[in-house]
Amino acid sequence: MFKALGGLCVAMTGTAAGLAWMDPSIAEFENELSPIELSQWADAVVAEDVQLIARGWREIEIIADESSAGGTMLAAASAPPPAHFHVDPLGRLSRVVYWDQQAPVIEDCYTIRILVAFPRETQRVSRRQWASVQALVRSIETTGVAAYHPVPVRVGFDLAERPANPPVRLGLVSQATALRPG
């Protein structure tokens, strides 16, 4: 019996190590990106393969993806709200079809929406996510698609409660005073 359990334990450990070795997606992003690399990534997400139109975007709204927040596996998954950009729990940036089409997420609304998915463990925005949001906002501002410069930024969640390890300084170009926690 002990041989069978020992063999099962070794097999499961070997399989888990093999699967972790074969899936480099998370391991590639475990190291922090430098500010220059993050800025280049944000520039690519905002402007690469997109025909930018000066639509007169009036503000940037940063909102929480409540559909990714906690809950149980049995709870019905709700669809995330529409957005132009998405920041996943690891801080990776992605562009959504609304930005590809340069379309507002709500009719007649000139707001660029960034959706931040909080990690399930903390339910707070991480430093990595906030650095990605900052790079994304700077990149949007430098493209010239907005009606104003700097673009007003509105955060749709309370930074005083949400940040894990509150940032020393937020450093957003746009209305940094409006984004200071607590």
PAZAPA-4460 file (N, C-alpha, C; in steps of 0.05 Angstrom, whole numbers, plus 32768, in hexadecimal, padded with zeros to 4 digits):
% residues 182
    n_x    n_y    n_z   ca_x   ca_y   ca_z    c_x    c_y    c_z   seq   type   mol
   8010   7FE8   8000   8000   8000   8000   8011   8019   8000     1      M     A
   8027   8019   8010   8038   8030   8011   8047   8034   7FF6     2      F     A
   804D   801E   7FE8   8059   8021   7FCE   8046   802E   7FBA     3      K     A
   802D   8027   7FBB   8019   8032   7FA9   8015   8050   7FAF     4      A     A
   8013   8057   7FC8   8010   8073   7FCF   8029   8083   7FC8     5      L     A
   8040   8078   7FCD   8059   8085   7FC6   805C   8089   7FA8     6      G     A
   8055   8074   7F9A   8055   8076   7F7C   8042   808B   7F72     7      G     A
   802A   808C   7F7D   8016   80A0   7F76   8020   80BC   7F7C     8      L     A
   802C   80C0   7F92   8037   80DA   7F9A   804D   80E3   7F87     9      C     A
   805F   80D1   7F80   8075   80D8   7F6E   8069   80DE   7F52    10      V     A
   8056   80CE   7F49   804A   80D3   7F2F   803C   80EE   7F2E    11      A     A
   802D   80F5   7F42   801E   810E   7F43   8032   8126   7F44    12      M     A
   8047   8123   7F54   805A   8139   7F56   8069   813C   7F3B    13      T     A
   8071   8126   7F2F   807E   8127   7F15   806C   8133   7EFF    14      G     A
   8053   812C   7EFF   8040   8137   7EEC   803C   8155   7EF0    15      T     A
   8039   815E   7F08   8036   817A   7F0E   804F   818A   7F06    16      A     A
   8067   817F   7F0B   8080   818C   7F03   8082   818E   7EE5    17      A     A
   807A   8178   7ED8   807B   8178   7EBA   8068   818C   7EAE    18      G     A
   804F   818E   7EB9   803C   81A1   7EAE   8045   81BE   7EB3    19      L     A
   8050   81C3   7ECB   805A   81DE   7ED1   8071   81E5   7EBE    20      A     A
   8081   81D2   7EB7   8098   81D7   7EA5   808E   81DC   7E89    21      W     A
   8079   81CE   7E80   806F   81D1   7E65   805F   81EA   7E61    22      M     A
   8054   81F6   7E76   8043   820E   7E73   8053   8227   7E7B    23      D     A
   8060   8234   7E68   8071   824B   7E70   8062   8265   7E73    24      P     A
   8048   8266   7E6E   8039   827F   7E6D   803B   828E   7E88    25      S     A
   8038   8281   7E9E   8039   828F   7EB8   8056   8294   7EC0    26      I     A
   8067   8280   7EBB   8083   8283   7EC2   8091   829B   7EB4    27      A     A
   8089   82A0   7E9B   8094   82B6   7E8C   808E   82D1   7E99    28      E     A
   8077   82D2   7EA7   806F   82EC   7EB1   8074   82EF   7ECF    29      F     A
   8081   82DB   7EDB   8086   82DD   7EF8   8099   82F3   7EFF    30      E     A
   80AD   82F9   7EEE   80BF   830E   7EF3   80B2   8329   7EEC    31      N     A
   80B8   833D   7EFC   80AE   8358   7EF7   80B9   8363   7EDE    32      E     A
   80A9   8370   7ECE   80B2   837D   7EB6   80BE   8398   7EBE    33      L     A
   80D2   83A1   7EB0   80DD   83BB   7EB5   80C9   83D0   7EAC    34      S     A
   80CB   83E9   7EB6   80B9   83FE   7EAC   80BA   8402   7E8E    35      P     A
   80D2   83FF   7E82   80D4   8402   7E65   80C6   83EC   7E57    36      I     A
   80CA   83D2   7E60   80BC   83BC   7E53   809E   83BE   7E56    37      E     A
   8095   83C7   7E6E   8078   83CA   7E72   806D   83E0   7E60    38      L     A
   807C   83F6   7E5D   8073   840C   7E4C   8071   8402   7E2F    39      S     A
   8085   83F3   7E26   8085   83E9   7E0A   806D   83D6   7E06    40      Q     A
   8068   83C5   7E1A   8051   83B3   7E18   8037   83C2   7E16    41      W     A
   8034   83D6   7E27   801C   83E7   7E27   8019   83F5   7E0C    42      A     A
   802E   8400   7E01   802D   840D   7DE7   8024   83FA   7DD2    43      D     A
   802E   83E1   7DD3   8026   83CD   7DBF   8008   83C6   7DC2    44      A     A
   7FFF   83C3   7DDB   7FE3   83BD   7DE0   7FD0   83D3   7DD6    45      V     A
   7FD8   83EC   7DDA   7FC8   8403   7DD2   7FC7   8407   7DB4    46      V     A
   7FDF   8407   7DA8   7FE0   8411   7D8C   7FE7   83FD   7D77    47      A     A
   7FF2   83E5   7D7E   7FFA   83D2   7D6A   7FE3   83C6   7D5C    48      E     A
   7FE3   83C6   7D42   7FCE   83BA   7D31   7FB2   83C6   7D36    49      D     A
   7FB1   83DF   7D3E   7F98   83ED   7D42   7F99   8408   7D33    50      V     A
   7F83   840D   7D24   7F82   8427   7D17   7F76   843B   7D2B    51      Q     A
   7F87   844B   7D38   7F7E   845D   7D4C   7F6F   8474   7D40    52      L     A
   7F59   847B   7D4C   7F48   8491   7D42   7F45   84A5   7D59    53      I     A
   7F4A   84BE   7D53   7F46   84D3   7D67   7F29   84D7   7D6C    54      A     A
   7F1D   84C6   7D7D   7F00   84C7   7D82   7EF8   84DD   7D96    55      R     A
   7F0C   84E8   7DA3   7F06   84FB   7DB8   7EFF   84ED   7DD3    56      G     A
   7F0E   84D8   7DD9   7F0A   84CA   7DF2   7F0E   84DF   7E08    57      W     A
   7EFC   84DF   7E1C   7EFC   84F5   7E30   7F07   84EC   7E4B    58      R     A
   7F07   84D2   7E51   7F12   84C9   7E6B   7F19   84AC   7E69    59      E     A
   7F28   84A3   7E7D   7F2F   8487   7E81   7F23   847E   7E9B    60      I     A
   7F15   8468   7E9A   7F08   845D   7EB1   7F15   8442   7EB8    61      E     A
   7F1E   843E   7ED0   7F2B   8425   7ED9   7F17   8418   7EEC    62      I     A
   7F0D   8400   7EE4   7EF9   83F3   7EF4   7F02   83D7   7EFC    63      I     A
   7EF5   83CC   7F11   7EFB   83B1   7F1A   7EEA   839D   7F0A    64      A     A
   7EF6   8387   7F04   7EE7   8371   7EF8   7EDB   8360   7F0E    65      D     A
   7EC3   8368   7F16   7EB5   835A   7F2C   7EAE   833D   7F25    66      E     A
   7EAE   8336   7F0B   7EA7   831B   7F03   7EBE   8308   7F0B    67      S     A
   7ED7   8313   7F0F   7EED   8302   7F16   7EF2   8302   7F34    68      S     A
   7EE2   8310   7F43   7EE6   8313   7F60   7ED9   82FD   7F6F    69      A     A
   7EEA   82EE   7F7D   7EE2   82DA   7F90   7ECB   82C8   7F88    70      G     A
   7EBA   82C1   7F9B   7EA3   82B0   7F95   7EAB   8293   7F97    71      G     A
   7E98   8282   7F91   7E9E   8265   7F92   7E9D   825B   7F75    72      T     A
   7EA7   8243   7F72   7EA7   8237   7F57   7E8A   8232   7F4D    73      M     A
   7E77   822F   7F60   7E5C   8228   7F58   7E4C   8241   7F51    74      L     A
   7E56   8259   7F58   7E48   8271   7F52   7E48   8276   7F34    75      A     A
   7E32   8281   7F2A   7E30   8286   7F0D   7E44   829D   7F06    76      A     A
   7E53   8299   7EF1   7E67   82AD   7EE9   7E58   82C2   7ED9    77      A     A
   7E5D   82DB   7EE2   7E51   82F1   7ED3   7E65   82FC   7EBF    78      S     A
   7E5B   8307   7EAA   7E6C   8311   7E95   7E79   832B   7E9E    79      A     A
   7E92   832F   7E98   7E9F   8348   7EA0   7E93   835F   7E91    80      P     A
   7E94   8377   7E9C   7E8A   838E   7E8E   7E9A   8395   7E76    81      P     A
   7E8E   83A1   7E62   7E9E   83A7   7E4A   7EB4   83BB   7E50    82      P     A
   7ECB   83B7   7E42   7EE2   83C9   7E47   7EF3   83C9   7E2E    83      A     A
   7F06   83DC   7E2D   7F18   83DE   7E16   7F32   83CE   7E1C    84      H     A
   7F3A   83CD   7E35   7F53   83BF   7E3D   7F4D   83AF   7E56    85      F     A
   7F5D   839A   7E59   7F5A   8388   7E70   7F76   8383   7E7C    86      H     A
   7F77   8384   7E97   7F8F   837E   7EA6   7F88   8366   7EB7    87      V     A
   7F96   834F   7EB1   7F90   8336   7EC0   7F9D   8336   7EDB    88      D     A
   7F97   8322   7EEC   7FA2   8321   7F07   7FC1   8321   7F08    89      P     A
   7FCE   8319   7EF3   7FEC   831A   7EF2   7FF6   8334   7EE7    90      L     A
   7FE5   8347   7EE0   7FED   8361   7ED6   7FF2   8362   7EB8    91      G     A
   7FEA   834C   7EAA   7FED   834C   7E8D   7FD8   835D   7E7F    92      R     A
   7FE0   836C   7E6C   7FCD   837E   7E5E   7FC3   8370   7E45    93      L     A
   7FAA   8376   7E3F   7F9F   836C   7E25   7F8A   8381   7E1B    94      S     A
   7F87   8380   7E01   7F74   8393   7DF4   7F5B   8383   7DED    95      R     A
   7F44   8391   7DEF   7F2B   8384   7DE9   7F20   838F   7DCF    96      V     A
   7F0D   8381   7DC3   7F03   8388   7DA8   7EF9   83A5   7DA6    97      V     A
   7EEF   83B0   7DBD   7EE5   83CC   7DBC   7EFC   83DF   7DB4    98      Y     A
   7F14   83DA   7DBE   7F2A   83EB   7DB7   7F33   83E6   7D9A    99      W     A
   7F32   83CD   7D91   7F3A   83C7   7D76   7F28   83D6   7D62   100      D     A
   7F0E   83D9   7D69   7EFB   83E7   7D58   7EF9   8405   7D5F   101      Q     A
   7F08   840D   7D73   7F06   8429   7D7D   7EE9   8431   7D83   102      Q     A
   7EDB   841E   7D90   7EBF   8422   7D96   7EBB   8427   7DB3   103      A     A
   7EA8   8438   7DBB   7EA2   843C   7DD7   7E94   8422   7DE2   104      P     A
   7E99   841D   7DFC   7E8D   8405   7E08   7E6F   840A   7E0F   105      V     A
   7E68   8423   7E12   7E4C   842A   7E16   7E46   8440   7E00   106      I     A
   7E2F   843E   7DF4   7E29   8450   7DDE   7E2B   846D   7DE7   107      E     A
   7E37   847E   7DD6   7E3B   849A   7DDB   7E4B   84A0   7DF5   108      D     A
   7E5D   848E   7DFC   7E6E   8492   7E14   7E8A   8493   7E0A   109      C     A
   7E98   84A8   7E11   7EB4   84AC   7E07   7EC7   84A7   7E1E   110      Y     A
   7EC4   848F   7E2A   7ED5   8487   7E40   7EE4   846E   7E38   111      T     A
   7EFE   846E   7E3C   7F0F   8456   7E38   7F0E   8447   7E52   112      I     A
   7F05   842E   7E51   7F01   841E   7E69   7F17   8408   7E6B   113      R     A
   7F24   8408   7E83   7F38   83F3   7E89   7F2D   83E2   7E9F   114      I     A
   7F2C   83C8   7E9A   7F21   83B5   7EAD   7F37   83A6   7EBB   115      L     A
   7F37   83A7   7ED5   7F4C   839A   7EE6   7F40   8382   7EF4   116      V     A
   7F4B   836B   7EEF   7F42   8352   7EFD   7F53   834D   7F15   117      A     A
   7F48   834E   7F2C   7F57   834A   7F45   7F5E   832D   7F49   118      F     A
   7F75   8327   7F54   7F7C   830B   7F5B   7F68   8301   7F70   119      P     A
   7F5F   82E8   7F6D   7F4B   82DC   7F7F   7F55   82DB   7F9C   120      R     A
   7F6F   82D8   7F9F   7F7A   82D5   7FBA   7F77   82EF   7FCB   121      E     A
   7F7C   8306   7FBE   7F7E   831F   7FCD   7F66   8331   7FC9   122      T     A
   7F59   832F   7FB2   7F43   8341   7FAA   7F4B   835E   7FAB   123      Q     A
   7F65   8363   7FA5   7F70   837E   7FA4   7F81   8381   7F8B   124      R     A
   7F84   8399   7F82   7F96   839E   7F6C   7FB3   839B   7F76   125      V     A
   7FC3   838D   7F66   7FDE   8388   7F6E   7FF0   839F   7F63   126      S     A
   8008   83A0   7F6D   801C   83B4   7F63   8021   83AF   7F45   127      R     A
   8023   8396   7F3D   8028   8390   7F21   8010   8399   7F0F   128      R     A
   7FF8   8395   7F19   7FE1   839E   7F0A   7FE0   83BC   7F08   129      Q     A
   7FE6   83CA   7F1E   7FE5   83E7   7F1E   7FFB   83F2   7F0C   130      W     A
   8012   83E6   7F0B   8027   83EF   7EF9   801E   83EB   7EDC   131      A     A
   8010   83D6   7ED6   8005   83D1   7EBB   7FF1   83E6   7EB4   132      S     A
   7FDF   83ED   7EC7   7FCB   8402   7EC2   7FD9   841D   7EBD   133      V     A
   7FED   8423   7ECC   7FFC   843C   7EC8   8008   843E   7EAD   134      Q     A
   8015   8428   7EA4   8021   8427   7E8A   800C   842A   7E74   135      A     A
   7FF5   841D   7E78   7FE0   841F   7E64   7FD5   843B   7E62   136      L     A
   7FD1   8449   7E78   7FC7   8464   7E78   7FDB   8477   7E6A   137      V     A
   7FF4   8474   7E70   8009   8484   7E63   8009   8480   7E45   138      R     A
   8006   8466   7E3D   8007   8460   7E21   7FEE   846C   7E12   139      S     A
   7FD7   846A   7E1F   7FBF   8476   7E13   7FC2   8494   7E0F   140      I     A
   7FCE   84A1   7E23   7FD2   84BE   7E22   7FE5   84C6   7E0B   141      E     A
   7FF9   84B5   7E07   800D   84BC   7DF2   8004   84B7   7DD6   142      T     A
   7FEE   84A8   7DD2   7FE4   84A2   7DB7   7FD6   84BA   7DAB   143      T     A
   7FCC   84CC   7DBC   7FBE   84E4   7DB1   7FA1   84DF   7DA9   144      G     A
   7F95   84C8   7DB2   7F79   84C3   7DAB   7F65   84D1   7DBD   145      V     A
   7F6F   84DC   7DD3   7F5D   84E8   7DE7   7F58   8506   7DE0   146      A     A
   7F41   850F   7DEA   7F3A   852B   7DE5   7F4A   853E   7DF7   147      A     A
   7F52   8535   7E0E   7F61   8545   7E21   7F7C   8539   7E27   148      Y     A
   7F8E   854A   7E30   7FA8   8540   7E39   7FB0   8550   7E51   149      H     A
   7FB4   8545   7E68   7FB1   8528   7E6E   7F94   8520   7E6F   150      P     A
   7F90   8506   7E6A   7F75   84FB   7E6A   7F6C   84F7   7E87   151      V     A
   7F54   8500   7E8E   7F4A   84FB   7EA9   7F47   84DD   7EAE   152      P     A
   7F4F   84D4   7EC5   7F4D   84B8   7ECC   7F3B   84B5   7EE4   153      V     A
   7F28   84A1   7EE2   7F16   849C   7EF8   7F19   847E   7F00   154      R     A
   7F1D   847A   7F1A   7F21   845E   7F24   7F06   8456   7F30   155      V     A
   7EFC   843F   7F26   7EE2   8436   7F2F   7EE2   8424   7F47   156      G     A
   7EF7   8423   7F56   7EF8   8414   7F6F   7F09   8424   7F83   157      F     A
   7F06   841E   7F9C   7F13   842D   7FB1   7F30   8424   7FB4   158      D     A
   7F43   8435   7FAD   7F5F   842D   7FAF   7F68   842B   7FCB   159      L     A
   7F5C   8438   7FDE   7F64   8436   7FFA   7F5F   841A   8005   160      A     A
   7F4B   840C   7FFA   7F45   83F1   8003   7F51   83DC   7FF1   161      E     A
   7F54   83E0   7FD8   7F5B   83CB   7FC5   7F79   83C5   7FC3   162      R     A
   7F8C   83D9   7FC2   7FA7   83D1   7FBB   7FB4   83BF   7FD0   163      P     A
   7FBF   83A9   7FC6   7FD0   8398   7FD7   7FEB   83A6   7FD7   164      A     A
   7FF5   83AA   7FEF   800E   83BA   7FF1   800A   83D5   7FE4   165      N     A
   7FFD   83E8   7FF0   7FF6   8401   7FE2   800F   840D   7FD5   166      P     A
   800C   8417   7FBD   8023   8422   7FAE   802E   843A   7FBD   167      P     A
   8049   843D   7FBB   8056   8454   7FC7   804C   846E   7FBA   168      V     A
   804B   846D   7F9F   8040   8483   7F90   8033   8478   7F77   169      R     A
   801C   8482   7F70   800E   8476   7F59   801B   847F   7F3F   170      L     A
   8023   8498   7F3D   8032   84A0   7F26   8023   84A1   7F0C   171      G     A
   8009   84A2   7F0C   7FFB   84A4   7EF3   7FFE   84C1   7EE9   172      L     A
   8000   84C3   7ECF   8003   84DE   7EC3   7FE9   84ED   7EC6   173      V     A
   7FD3   84DF   7EC4   7FB8   84EC   7EC4   7FAD   84EF   7EDF   174      S     A
   7FA9   8507   7EE7   7F9B   850D   7F01   7FA4   84FC   7F18   175      Q     A
   7FBE   84FC   7F1D   7FC9   84EB   7F32   7FBD   84F1   7F4D   176      A     A
   7FB4   8509   7F51   7FA8   8510   7F6B   7F8E   8502   7F6F   177      T     A
   7F7F   84FD   7F5A   7F66   84EF   7F5C   7F69   84D1   7F62   178      A     A
   7F82   84C7   7F5E   7F86   84AB   7F60   7F95   84A3   7F7A   179      L     A
   7F9B   84B5   7F8B   7FA9   84AE   7FA4   7F97   849F   7FB6   180      R     A
   7FA1   8489   7FC2   7F91   847A   7FD5   7F8B   848A   7FEE   181      P     A
   7F73   8486   7FF9   7F6A   848F   8012   7F70   84AA   801B   182      G     A
***
